[in-house]
């Protein structure tokens, strides 16, 4: 497994595609985007790349064990 840092604009675009709110209200849309921007400023974002095998379990075990 390897990880690469996500650019904030790309991460925000991907995050907004999974927000379960559909609205035509411009203010609400802006508020949702603002919340996403604040979230991504506070929490690092990485894209994870896994091999097509079960080695991802090693990454999960390492995370759970605080590595």
N, C-alpha and C positions, 0 to 999 in steps of 0.2 A: 504494500500500500504506500502511496505517496500523497502528499497534499500540496496544493498551490493556493496562494492567497487570492481571494476574490476582490475584484475592483468594486467599490461601493455602488457605482451606478448600475453595473451589471447585476450585482446581488439584489439591489432594490427592485430592479425590473423583474427578476425571477421571484422575489418575495411577493410582489404585488399580484403576480399571476395566480397565487394560491390563496389569496385573501377571499374568504367566502362572502364577499359583499359586492353586489352589483348595484351601482347607483349612477344616476345622471346628475346628481347634485354636485356641483363644482366644489362647493365648500367641503362637503364630506369627502370627496375624492382627494382634495388637498390635505385634509386632516389625516386621512389614511396614509398618504405618502409621507407626511411629516412624522408620523409615528414610526413608520418603517425606517426613515432616515435616522431618527434618534436611536432606534434599536440597533441599527448597523454601526452607529458611531460608538455605542457602548459595548457591543459584542463582536469579537473578531469573526470573520467569515472565511471559510476555506472550502475549496472544492476537493473532495476526496476521490482518488483514483485507485480502484482495486483491480487486481488481476482476476481473470475469469476462473477462479478456483476458490477453495474454502479458506484461503489465507486471511480473509477479512476477520475471521474469528480472533486471530492474534491481536489485531488492532482493537477489537472490542474488549478482549481480556486486559490488554495494557491500559485502556482507558478506565475500566472498572477497578483496576488495581492501582490507579493513580500514577501511572508511568508517563 
